[in-house]
C-alpha cells in the first residue's frame, strides 16, 4: 500500500474528527447546524479509497498484519462517521442507521485485529461487508 494514500485518508479523517464528526450524534449535529461539515474530497473518491483498504484486509489477516489492520479498520469506522454528512443523503434516517451499523461493525473489526484473532477478524470483516452491501443495495445500486 502506498503511504501517501494512507496519509491522505488519515488527514481527511483527522480533519473530520477535529471538526466534531467523531463526537456522539454526528447526525444530530448535522440537523442542528445545517451540516457544518464540508467534504474536501468527493465522497465517492473517499469511498473508493476505503474500499481499496477493505478488500485487501483478508489477505493481510492471513499474513498476520494485525497492527495495520486495526488502523485500517478504524479508518473504515471513521468513514462511517462521515457518511451522515454526505449531501445527497443528508438527514435520511435509513442512511444514518446504516452508517451506524457500519461503524459498529468496523469497531468490532478493529477489536478483532487488536486481539490478533484471525477467525474473529474474518467473521467481523464479513459483517462489515454485509453492512456495505446493504447500503449499496438501498442507495447506490437501485
Buried (B, 14 or more C-beta within 10 A) or exposed (E): EEEEEBEBBBEBBEEBBEBBBBEEEBBEBBEEEEBEBEBEEEBEEBBEBBEEBBEBBBEBBEEEBBEBBBBBBBBBBBBBBBBBBBEEBBEBEEBBEBBBBBBBBBBBBBBBBBEBBBEBBBEBBEBBBEBBEBBEEBBEEE
